[in-house]
Amino acid sequence: MPNIQRILFVELLGGIGDVVIALPAIHALARSHPHAHVTVLTFAPGGELLTADPLIHQVIYAAKGQARRAIEQLLAPESLAGTQNLFDLIVSDTNYDGITDVIQTYCTIAYEVFHHPVVAITNLWRSPPPDERVGDRFLTLLENDKLIISEVIDRTKADIHLTSTERIAVQQALGALYRPLVVLCIDAGMPIKQWPIEHFIIVGRALQQHYGATVIIPEGADFNQTEQVVQAIGGTAQVWSRGSLRQFAAMLAAADLMIAADTGPARIAAALQVPTITLFGPSWHGRYGQPDPHINVQGGLTCSERVIHNFTEQQCWYSGECPFAWRTCLEDISPDRVLKAAAAVLQRQPQAQEKATQPEDCLSQTVPIATPASVAAWKTVQNVLIMRLDNIGDVLMTSPALRALRQNLPHTKLTLMASPAGALTAPLLPWIDEVLPWRVVWQDLGRLPFDPDREWSLIKTLTDRQFDAAIIFTSFSQSPHPAGFICALAGIPLRLGESKEQDTQTLTDAVPTAPDSIHQVDRNLRLLEFIDFSIVDRRLTLQIPSLFRSFSLPDRYLLLNPWTTCQSRNYNPQRFAMAAQQLSQKTGWPTVVTGMEKDRERAAPLLSILGNWAIDLIGATTLSDLVALIANAQLVLTNNTSTMHIADATQTPSVVLFAGTEQEQQWRPRHSQSRLLRRPTVCSPCYAFSCPYDLQCLDITPETVVAAGLDLLQEAAMEVMGRGHGVEMKNPLIHPSVPSCVKF
């Protein structure tokens, strides 16, 4: 392969879609020549899609109608001032208007004057087979010419790079729109590529009715028509007002499905890995279709005028009119065909999301191992500090790691440093020898006053205890370095943590970062795997206390803990009460209501709804009591809070109203029977403490909660029967007045 330092890619075919089609070839060239400077000459606005691309160093715009002039200016003789300015490789997908001649002249002058050979590819569409996609043809020819290497070729996608700022801005603009979010692009640059507007309206209404979809219609050339379509669809349908192409792309990236004719927007959506249904009429899906798993729907299959190898030779292309009775062969595509394709996409998405939350998928990346010297040092530690300075639930989720530490270091002293709230977990964690409560300034959300003496006191405390190692557990959004710095100042010689930042001296063993989406339990365990500790059991486990206090409880009860410290995670307490009351009526079991004393002020309406079904233990329990109560309950109703993690550890079935603040796969129960209820919204995950959208993600009816609870109880009953218990009783967990198979 030649030594290539400067690459020019000429993409002047004129369409936004043409830029996207060329992207895999541009990326393959950049990856094949990682030290080369890559320049792309193209038109606006398509070039906007390339401006944040880390593989493209320069985008130069040609004025509309001035393709040849633009290439002449770029390759003018005055640019040949020295070999350092010369291109080594020029690739063009454009050969009209004498552009090929301009490139060849440049190559000739570069060689004759500077003895600098320039490789030029001026026809990326040589002798194409009938059903080879255009983008694939580009890659095939470049590979045959030995200008790209096979290992970097990706024929399945064309990546468009969006910044996090762009994605966040669109997320804020969309707000809490319900998912699935479906974009219907009703516009097309040519009338013969326009799917009938009335078909789009039928599809939009059906998607709302059957899937609860939010339908977005991007503003097209005719704003009045866009408004009319939105009004005709009704419901949650909305207009996406025209802005920059990058803003439009960022909106598409947030979508769950895009339906459009064979136009640039369809290609942008597919390049952003958004499931796309592309409707083809005069153009041929075998040439211009999206790669799997995107869906291409072809109209006019039997058209006698069709020229498969080049649709620009068809009579309709230059006239813009279909020579037959209909306006366009896209009329051959019925709304029913499109809805069937949409069903195939939308019905598989929840399954894909569910699969992504399974524990084994969180372990898809092999955890690297520290150096042999470091591993050997960790095997001999005698006094270890374990830092998890968050809330109760976060500390509970370290239990598999704490258990593994005790198994690997049976004679080592283990001290858990936790927040004052987290320190309450001590009786539940039998693997810990001591708990050190401390409120640290870097995780206090600004409530602690500025006090350097307090920080020096922490350093002195850690120094005096003479720890020989520190393990710093953090979530995906936290840095281990503040804690690592404190430990370094305290003279702790071994310091282990997972770091997204470039490693500094704060950590002696920095674990390479894992994907944000992995479960927190596995994030914790990765630290121990890095130092070659064995992991036998990945389940949450707690030491379950006995119910030694006299709560006057029946043998069977439901447990409702409807509170969190975060407003944006709180399901409506009255709805929780209505659901619990219905479950109590159906099962015959009372509902134990738990919470802290500070929750009592807001508990009156809830307790009133529950009436005689309530057993009020608000403010009457310790954390150990709560664990025992959950362990002995038949079913737990709660939010995304520590109660959810306790139920997972005690194997108690739970219905969790899981707000859109977090990603489910990071925190959800994994080894207990559970149902997580949430209405998917575009704003999720927001990580916000308060919700500006009236908690639309938790707009769940009490009847839905009841159905989930009865479903779990049914599962629990069947599991008991499967173990050979309770055979005499057809359904031992359901009150006799309730049918054994309750379906909603």
C-alpha positions in Angstrom: 0.0 0.0 0.0 1.5 3.4 -1.0 2.6 5.9 1.7 -0.4 8.3 1.8 -0.3 11.4 4.0 -3.0 13.6 2.4 -6.3 12.4 1.0 -8.9 14.3 -0.9 -12.4 12.8 -1.4 -14.6 14.6 -3.9 -18.3 14.1 -3.3 -20.2 16.5 -5.6 -23.2 14.5 -6.7 -25.4 17.1 -5.0 -27.7 15.2 -2.6 -27.5 14.8 1.2 -28.0 11.1 0.7 -25.0 11.0 -1.6 -22.8 12.2 1.2 -24.1 9.5 3.5 -23.5 6.8 0.8 -19.9 7.9 0.5 -19.2 7.9 4.2 -18.2 4.2 4.6 -15.6 4.7 1.8 -14.3 7.9 3.4 -14.0 6.2 6.8 -12.4 3.1 5.3 -9.7 5.4 3.6 -9.1 7.2 6.9 -8.8 4.0 8.9 -6.6 2.4 6.3 -4.2 5.4 6.4 -4.5 6.5 10.1 -1.8 9.2 9.8 -3.2 10.8 6.7 -5.0 14.2 6.7 -8.4 13.7 5.1 -10.2 16.5 3.2 -13.7 16.2 1.7 -15.0 18.6 -1.0 -18.8 18.6 -1.1 -21.9 20.7 -1.1 -23.8 22.3 1.8 -25.8 21.3 3.7 -24.7 17.7 3.3 -21.2 18.6 4.4 -22.5 19.6 7.8 -22.8 15.9 8.6 -19.0 15.6 8.4 -18.0 18.5 10.6 -17.7 16.7 13.9 -16.3 13.5 12.4 -13.0 12.5 14.1 -11.7 10.8 10.9 -12.2 13.9 8.7 -9.9 16.8 9.2 -11.3 19.4 6.7 -14.6 19.9 4.9 -14.6 22.3 1.9 -17.8 23.5 0.5 -18.6 24.0 -3.2 -21.2 26.6 -4.2 -24.3 25.1 -5.8 -23.9 24.8 -9.6 -20.1 25.4 -9.3 -18.7 21.9 -8.9 -16.0 22.2 -11.5 -15.0 25.7 -10.4 -14.7 24.4 -6.8 -12.3 21.6 -7.8 -10.3 23.9 -10.1 -9.8 26.3 -7.2 -8.8 23.6 -4.8 -6.4 22.0 -7.3 -5.1 25.3 -8.9 -1.5 25.5 -9.9 -0.7 27.9 -7.0 -1.6 25.1 -4.6 1.4 23.2 -5.9 3.8 25.3 -4.0 5.6 22.4 -2.5 5.3 18.6 -2.0 4.1 19.2 1.6 0.8 20.7 0.1 0.2 18.0 -2.4 -2.5 15.3 -2.1 -1.2 11.8 -2.3 -4.6 10.3 -3.1 -7.7 11.8 -4.7 -10.9 9.8 -4.8 -14.0 11.1 -6.6 -17.5 9.7 -6.9 -18.2 12.5 -9.3 -17.2 12.6 -13.0 -19.5 15.1 -14.7 -18.7 18.6 -16.0 -15.0 17.7 -16.7 -14.1 17.1 -13.1 -12.1 14.0 -14.1 -10.0 16.1 -16.4 -9.2 18.7 -13.7 -8.0 15.9 -11.3 -5.9 14.2 -14.0 -4.3 17.5 -14.9 -3.4 18.0 -11.2 -1.8 14.6 -11.1 0.2 15.3 -14.2 1.6 18.6 -13.0 2.4 17.1 -9.5 4.5 14.3 -11.1 6.2 16.3 -13.9 7.1 19.3 -11.7 7.6 17.8 -8.3 8.1 14.1 -9.1 5.3 13.5 -6.7 3.0 10.6 -7.8 -0.7 11.1 -7.0 -3.0 8.2 -7.0 -6.4 9.2 -8.5 -9.7 7.2 -8.5 -12.2 9.1 -10.6 -14.9 6.5 -11.2 -16.3 4.7 -8.1 -19.1 3.2 -10.1 -17.3 1.0 -12.6 -19.3 -1.9 -14.1 -21.6 -2.5 -11.1 -23.6 -5.7 -10.8 -27.4 -5.3 -10.8 -27.9 -5.7 -7.1 -24.8 -4.3 -5.4 -25.5 -1.3 -3.3 -23.7 1.9 -4.3 -21.8 2.3 -1.1 -20.7 -1.3 -1.2 -19.5 -0.7 -4.8 -17.3 2.1 -3.6 -15.7 -0.1 -1.0 -15.3 -3.0 -3.4 -13.4 -0.9 -6.0 -11.2 0.8 -3.4 -10.4 -2.6 -1.9 -9.6 -4.1 -5.3 -7.3 -1.1 -6.0 -5.5 -1.9 -2.7 -6.3 1.5 -1.3 -8.2 0.3 1.8 -7.7 -2.9 3.9 -10.4 -5.4 4.4 -10.2 -5.3 8.2 -11.5 -1.7 8.4 -14.5 -2.2 6.0 -17.9 -2.0 7.5 -20.6 -2.5 4.9 -23.5 -2.4 7.4 -23.4 1.2 8.5 -22.2 4.7 7.8 -21.5 6.5 11.1 -22.5 10.1 11.5 -20.8 11.6 14.6 -22.9 13.8 16.8 -21.6 15.6 19.8 -23.0 15.0 23.3 -24.0 18.6 23.4 -26.1 18.2 20.2 -27.8 15.1 21.6 -28.6 16.7 24.9 -30.0 19.8 23.2 -32.4 17.7 21.2 -33.3 15.6 24.3 -34.2 18.8 26.0 -36.2 20.1 23.0 -38.2 16.9 22.7 -38.8 16.7 26.5 -40.8 13.8 27.8 -42.5 12.6 24.6 -43.6 9.0 24.9 -41.7 6.2 23.2 -41.7 4.7 20.7 -40.8 7.9 18.9 -41.6 7.5 15.2 -40.5 10.0 12.5 -42.5 10.2 9.3 -40.7 12.1 6.7 -43.4 13.1 4.3 -41.2 15.2 2.0 -39.3 14.1 -1.1 -37.1 16.1 -3.4 -38.9 14.8 -6.5 -42.7 14.2 -6.9 -42.1 10.8 -8.3 -40.4 9.8 -5.0 -43.3 11.0 -2.9 -45.4 8.5 -1.0 -49.0 9.6 -0.9 -49.7 11.9 2.0 -52.9 10.1 2.9 -50.9 6.9 3.3 -48.6 8.7 5.9 -51.7 9.8 7.8 -53.1 6.3 7.9 -49.8 4.9 9.2 -49.4 7.7 11.8 -52.8 7.1 13.2 -52.3 3.3 13.4 -48.9 3.6 15.1 -50.5 5.8 17.8 -53.4 3.5 18.3 -51.5 0.2 18.4 -48.2 1.2 20.0 -48.9 4.5 21.8 -46.3 6.1 19.5 -45.4 9.7 19.4 -45.3 10.7 15.8 -42.9 13.5 14.6 -43.3 15.1 11.2 -40.3 17.2 10.1 -41.2 20.5 8.5 -40.9 20.1 4.8 -40.9 22.5 1.9 -44.6 23.1 2.4 -45.2 24.1 6.0 -49.0 24.2 5.6 -49.0 20.6 4.3 -46.9 19.5 7.3 -49.3 21.2 9.7 -52.3 19.5 8.0 -50.7 16.1 8.3 -50.0 16.6 12.0 -53.6 17.7 12.6 -55.0 14.8 10.5 -53.0 12.3 12.6 -53.9 14.0 15.8 -53.1 12.7 19.2 -49.4 13.3 20.1 -48.3 14.0 16.6 -45.9 17.0 16.4 -44.0 19.1 13.9 -40.3 19.2 14.1 -39.5 22.8 13.0 -36.8 23.3 10.4 -33.3 24.0 11.7 -29.8 23.0 10.8 -29.1 19.6 9.3 -27.1 18.6 12.4 -30.1 19.5 14.6 -32.3 17.4 12.4 -29.8 14.5 12.5 -29.7 14.7 16.3 -33.5 14.5 16.5 -33.4 11.4 14.2 -30.8 9.8 16.5 -33.4 10.0 19.3 -36.1 8.2 17.3 -37.1 4.5 17.6 -38.2 4.3 13.9 -38.0 6.4 10.8 -40.3 5.9 7.8 -39.4 7.8 4.6 -39.1 7.6 0.8 -35.7 7.0 -0.7 -34.3 10.4 0.4 -31.4 11.8 2.3 -33.2 11.8 5.7 -33.8 8.0 5.4 -30.0 7.5 4.8 -29.2 9.8 7.8 -31.4 7.8 10.1 -29.9 4.5 9.0 -26.4 5.9 9.4 -27.4 6.8 13.0 -28.4 3.2 13.6 -32.1 4.2 13.9 -34.4 1.4 12.5 -35.5 2.7 9.1 -38.2 1.7 6.6 -37.3 3.2 3.2 -39.9 3.3 0.5 -38.6 2.9 -3.1 -40.3 3.7 -6.3 -38.3 4.8 -9.4 -35.0 3.9 -7.7 -34.1 0.3 -7.0 -33.7 -1.0 -3.5 -31.0 -3.4 -4.6 -28.8 -0.5 -5.5 -29.9 2.2 -3.1 -31.4 0.3 -0.2 -30.3 0.4 3.4 -28.3 -2.6 4.8 -29.9 -5.1 7.2 -31.5 -4.9 9.6 -33.2 -1.8 8.0 -36.2 -2.6 5.9 -36.6 -1.6 2.2 -40.1 -1.7 0.6 -40.1 -1.6 -3.2 -43.0 -0.3 -5.3 -43.5 -0.8 -9.0 -41.8 -4.2 -9.1 -43.3 -4.9 -12.6 -42.7 -1.5 -14.2 -41.7 -2.1 -17.8 -39.7 1.2 -17.9 -37.4 0.2 -15.0 -33.7 0.2 -15.7 -32.2 -1.6 -12.7 -28.6 -1.0 -13.4 -29.1 2.8 -13.6 -32.4 4.5 -12.8 -31.2 7.8 -14.2 -31.7 6.3 -17.6 -35.5 5.8 -16.9 -37.9 8.1 -18.7 -39.4 9.3 -15.4 -36.2 10.4 -13.9 -35.5 13.5 -16.0 -39.1 14.3 -16.7 -40.1 13.9 -13.1 -43.4 12.3 -14.2 -44.5 8.7 -14.3 -45.5 7.7 -17.8 -48.4 5.5 -16.4 -51.7 6.1 -14.8 -50.5 6.8 -11.3 -48.4 9.7 -10.0 -45.6 7.5 -8.9 -44.9 3.8 -8.5 -44.7 4.4 -4.7 -48.5 4.3 -4.8 -48.0 0.6 -5.3 -46.9 0.5 -1.6 -50.0 0.1 0.6 -50.1 1.5 4.2 -50.7 -2.1 5.3 -47.3 -3.2 3.9 -45.6 -0.4 5.8 -47.4 -1.1 9.0 -46.4 -4.8 8.8 -42.8 -3.6 8.4 -43.2 -1.2 11.4 -44.6 -4.0 13.5 -41.6 -6.1 12.8 -39.4 -3.3 14.1 -41.4 -2.1 17.1 -42.3 -5.6 18.4 -38.6 -6.6 18.5 -37.4 -3.5 20.3 -38.7 -4.4 23.8 -37.2 -7.9 23.4 -33.8 -6.3 22.5 -34.0 -4.0 25.4 -34.9 -6.9 27.7 -32.0 -9.0 26.4 -29.6 -6.1 27.0 -30.5 -6.1 30.7 -29.6 -9.7 31.3 -26.5 -10.2 33.6 -24.5 -12.1 31.0 -24.7 -9.2 28.6 -23.0 -7.0 31.2 -20.0 -9.2 31.1 -19.4 -9.1 27.3 -16.1 -7.4 27.7 -13.2 -9.4 29.1 -11.8 -7.7 32.2 -8.0 -7.1 31.9 -5.7 -8.3 34.6 -3.2 -6.1 36.5 0.5 -6.8 36.3 1.8 -9.9 38.0 3.6 -7.8 40.6 0.5 -5.9 41.4 -1.6 -9.0 41.6 0.9 -10.6 44.0 0.9 -7.5 46.2 -2.9 -7.6 46.5 -2.9 -11.2 47.5 -0.9 -10.3 50.7 -2.7 -7.3 52.0 -3.7 -7.4 55.6 -5.7 -4.2 56.3 -8.0 -3.0 53.5 -10.1 0.1 53.2 -13.2 -0.2 51.0 -14.8 3.1 50.0 -18.4 3.3 48.9 -19.6 6.8 49.8 -23.1 6.9 48.4 -26.5 6.0 49.6 -27.9 2.8 51.2 -28.8 1.1 47.9 -25.3 1.8 46.5 -23.7 0.1 49.5 -26.0 -2.8 49.4 -25.0 -3.4 45.8 -21.4 -4.0 46.9 -22.4 -7.1 48.8 -21.2 -9.5 46.1 -17.9 -7.8 46.0 -17.6 -7.7 49.8 -18.4 -11.4 49.9 -15.8 -12.1 47.2 -13.2 -10.1 49.1 -13.8 -12.1 52.3 -13.5 -15.4 50.3 -10.2 -14.3 48.6 -8.8 -12.7 51.8 -10.1 -14.7 54.7 -7.7 -13.3 57.3 -7.6 -9.7 56.1 -9.3 -6.9 58.1 -11.9 -5.2 55.9 -13.1 -1.7 56.8 -16.0 -0.2 54.9 -16.0 3.6 54.7 -19.5 4.8 53.9 -21.7 7.8 54.2 -23.6 8.0 57.5 -26.7 6.6 55.7 -24.7 3.9 54.0 -23.1 2.9 57.3 -26.5 1.8 58.5 -26.0 -1.3 56.3 -23.3 -2.7 58.7 -25.5 -5.3 60.4 -26.5 -6.7 56.9 -22.9 -7.2 55.6 -21.3 -10.0 57.7 -18.0 -9.9 55.6 -17.0 -6.5 57.0 -15.0 -6.1 60.3 -15.6 -2.4 60.8 -17.6 0.5 59.3 -16.1 4.0 59.2 -18.9 6.6 58.6 -17.8 9.7 56.9 -19.4 12.4 54.8 -17.0 13.5 52.1 -17.0 16.8 50.4 -16.8 15.5 46.8 -20.1 13.6 47.1 -22.0 16.0 49.3 -23.8 18.0 46.6 -22.6 21.3 48.1 -24.2 20.9 51.6 -20.9 20.8 53.6 -19.3 24.1 54.3 -15.7 24.8 53.2 -13.5 23.4 55.9 -9.9 22.4 55.1 -9.4 21.1 58.7 -12.1 18.6 58.1 -10.3 17.2 55.1 -7.0 17.0 57.0 -8.8 15.2 59.8 -9.9 12.6 57.3 -6.3 12.2 56.0 -5.1 11.8 59.6 -7.8 9.3 60.4 -6.8 7.1 57.4 -3.1 7.5 58.1 -3.5 6.4 61.8 -5.4 3.3 60.7 -2.4 2.2 58.6 -4.3 0.7 55.7 -2.1 -1.1 53.2 -4.7 -1.1 50.4 -7.8 0.9 49.3 -10.6 -0.2 47.0 -12.7 2.6 45.6 -16.1 1.6 44.3 -17.9 4.2 42.1 -20.8 4.4 39.7 -20.5 5.0 36.0 -20.7 8.8 36.5 -18.2 9.1 39.4 -14.5 9.5 39.4 -12.2 7.5 41.8 -9.5 10.2 41.8 -10.7 12.4 44.7 -10.8 9.4 47.0 -7.6 8.1 45.5 -5.9 11.4 46.1 -7.0 11.4 49.8 -5.7 7.8 50.2 -2.4 8.7 48.5 -1.9 11.6 51.0 -2.7 9.1 53.8 0.1 6.9 52.6 -2.0 3.9 51.5 0.4 2.1 49.1 -2.2 0.2 46.9 -5.2 2.1 45.5 -7.6 0.4 43.1 -10.4 2.1 41.1 -12.1 2.3 37.7 -11.0 5.4 35.9 -12.4 7.1 32.8 -9.7 9.8 33.1 -6.1 9.4 32.1 -4.5 7.7 35.0 -2.5 9.7 37.4 -0.6 8.9 40.6 -3.9 8.8 42.6 -4.4 5.2 41.6 -1.7 2.5 41.6 -4.2 0.1 39.8 -6.5 1.8 37.4 -9.1 -0.5 35.9 -10.0 0.4 32.3 -13.4 1.8 32.1 -16.4 -0.4 31.3 -19.4 0.6 29.2 -21.7 2.9 31.1 -24.6 0.4 30.7 -23.2 -2.5 32.7 -24.9 -3.4 35.9 -23.5 -1.7 39.1 -22.9 -5.1 40.7 -20.7 -6.1 37.8 -19.0 -2.8 37.8 -17.9 -3.4 41.4 -16.8 -7.0 40.7 -14.7 -5.9 37.7 -12.3 -4.2 40.2 -11.7 -7.5 42.0 -11.3 -9.4 38.7 -8.7 -6.9 37.7 -6.5 -8.0 40.6 -7.2 -11.7 39.7 -9.6 -12.4 42.6 -12.0 -15.2 42.0 -15.8 -14.5 41.9 -18.0 -17.4 42.9 -21.4 -15.7 43.2 -22.6 -12.5 41.6 -25.9 -12.3 43.4 -26.9 -9.7 45.9 -26.9 -11.2 49.4 -27.6 -9.8 52.8 -27.6 -11.1 56.3 -31.4 -11.3 57.0 -32.3 -10.4 60.6 -35.1 -12.2 62.4 -38.3 -10.3 63.0 -37.7 -10.2 66.7 -39.8 -7.1 67.3 -43.5 -7.4 67.9 -45.2 -5.9 64.8 -48.3 -8.1 65.2 -48.0 -9.2 61.5 -50.0 -12.0 59.8 -48.2 -14.8 58.1 -48.8 -13.3 54.7 -48.7 -9.6 53.8 -47.8 -7.2 51.0 -45.2 -4.5 51.6 -45.5 -1.0 50.2 -42.6 1.4 50.4 -43.7 4.3 48.2 -41.0 6.9 49.1 -37.6 8.0 47.7 -35.4 11.0 48.6 -35.5 12.0 44.9 -38.7 13.7 43.6 -38.1 12.5 40.1 -38.3 8.9 41.1 -41.5 9.1 43.2 -44.6 7.3 41.7 -47.8 9.0 42.8 -48.4 7.7 46.4 -52.2 7.8 46.0 -51.9 5.6 42.9 -49.6 3.3 44.9 -52.2 3.1 47.6 -55.0 2.3 45.1 -52.9 -0.5 43.6 -52.0 -1.9 47.1 -55.6 -1.7 48.2 -56.8 -3.6 45.2 -54.1 -6.3 45.6 -55.1 -6.6 49.3 -58.7 -7.1 48.3 -57.8 -9.7 45.7 -55.4 -11.7 47.9 -56.9 -11.1 51.3 -53.5 -10.0 52.7 -53.0 -6.7 54.4 -50.4 -4.1 53.2 -47.5 -3.2 55.4 -46.6 0.4 54.7 -43.0 1.4 55.6 -41.0 4.6 55.4 -39.0 7.0 57.6 -40.6 9.3 60.2 -40.2 12.3 57.9 -42.6 10.5 55.4 -45.4 10.6 57.9 -46.6 14.1 56.9 -47.3 13.0 53.3 -48.7 9.6 54.3 -52.2 10.6 55.4 -53.9 10.4 51.9 -52.2 7.0 51.2 -53.2 5.5 54.5 -56.8 6.8 54.1 -57.1 5.0 50.7 -55.8 1.8 52.1 -58.1 2.0 55.1 -58.3 -1.2 57.2 -56.0 -3.0 54.8 -53.0 -0.9 56.0 -50.5 -1.9 58.7 -48.8 1.4 59.4 -45.1 1.0 60.2 -43.9 4.4 58.9 -41.0 5.6 61.1 -41.2 2.4 63.2 -38.5 0.3 61.6 -34.7 0.2 61.5 -33.0 -0.7 58.3 -32.5 -4.3 59.7 -36.3 -4.4 60.4 -37.0 -3.3 56.9 -34.9 -6.1 55.5 -36.6 -8.7 57.6 -40.0 -7.3 56.7 -39.2 -7.5 53.0 -37.7 -11.0 53.3 -41.0 -12.3 54.8 -43.4 -10.4 52.4 -45.2 -12.1 49.6 -44.8 -9.1 47.3 -43.1 -5.7 47.5 -44.3 -2.5 45.8 -41.7 0.2 45.6 -39.8 2.8 43.5 -36.2 2.7 42.2 -34.7 2.9 45.7 -32.9 0.8 48.3 -36.0 -1.3 48.9 -35.7 -2.6 45.3 -32.2 -3.8 46.0 -33.2 -5.4 49.3 -36.0 -7.3 47.6 -33.5 -8.6 45.0 -31.2 -9.8 47.8 -34.0 -11.5 49.7 -35.5 -13.0 46.6 -38.9 -11.3 47.2 -41.1 -10.7 44.2 -41.3 -6.9 43.5 -43.2 -4.5 41.3 -40.9 -1.5 40.8 -42.1 1.8 39.5 -38.8 2.6 37.8 -38.6 6.3 36.7 -36.7 7.4 33.6 -33.9 9.0 35.6 -31.6 6.0 35.2 -30.9 3.1 32.8 -32.7 0.0 34.0 -29.8 -2.3 33.0 -27.5 -0.5 35.5 -29.6 -1.0 38.6 -32.5 -3.4 38.1 -33.1 -6.6 40.1 -31.4 -9.5 38.4 -32.0 -12.6 40.4 -35.4 -12.1 41.9 -38.8 -12.1 40.2 -39.6 -8.5 39.4 -41.6 -6.2 37.1 -40.2 -2.8 36.2 -42.9 -0.4 35.1 -42.2 2.8 33.2 -43.5 4.6 30.2 -40.5 5.1 27.9 -39.9 8.7 27.2 -37.4 10.6 25.1 -35.9 12.5 28.1 -34.7 9.3 29.7 -32.2 8.8 31.2 -32.1 12.3 32.7 -30.3 11.7 36.0 -32.3 14.7 37.4 -33.4 15.2 41.0 -36.6 16.9 40.0 -38.8 16.3 36.9 -40.0 19.3 34.8 -42.4 17.1 32.9 -44.8 16.0 35.6 -43.3 12.5 35.8 -44.8 11.4 32.6 -42.5 8.4 32.7 -44.4 7.2 35.7 -47.9 7.8 34.2 -48.8 4.2 35.1 -52.4 3.3 36.1 -53.0 1.5 39.4 -54.6 -1.3 37.4 -51.3 -1.9 35.6 -49.5 -2.2 38.9 -52.1 -4.6 40.1 -51.8 -6.7 37.0 -48.0 -6.9 37.4 -48.4 -7.8 41.1 -50.9 -10.6 40.4 -48.7 -11.9 37.6 -45.7 -12.1 39.9 -47.7 -13.9 42.6 -48.9 -16.3 40.0 -45.3 -17.0 39.0 -44.2 -17.5 42.6 -47.0 -19.9 43.1 -46.0 -21.9 40.0 -42.4 -22.0 41.2 -43.5 -23.4 44.6 -45.5 -26.0 42.8 -42.6 -26.8 40.6 -40.5 -27.5 43.7 -43.0 -30.0 44.9 -44.5 -27.9 47.6 -48.1 -27.0 48.2 -49.4 -29.6 45.7 -52.6 -30.0 47.7 -53.4 -26.4 47.2 -53.8 -25.4 43.6 -52.4 -21.9 44.1 -50.9 -21.4 47.6 -50.1 -17.7 47.2 -53.4 -16.5 45.9 -56.5 -16.0 48.0 -59.1 -18.7 47.2 -61.5 -16.0 46.0 -59.2 -15.1 43.1 -59.1 -17.3 40.0 -55.9 -19.3 39.6 -55.1 -17.7 36.3 -55.6 -13.9 36.4 -54.9 -12.3 33.0 -55.1 -8.6 32.0 
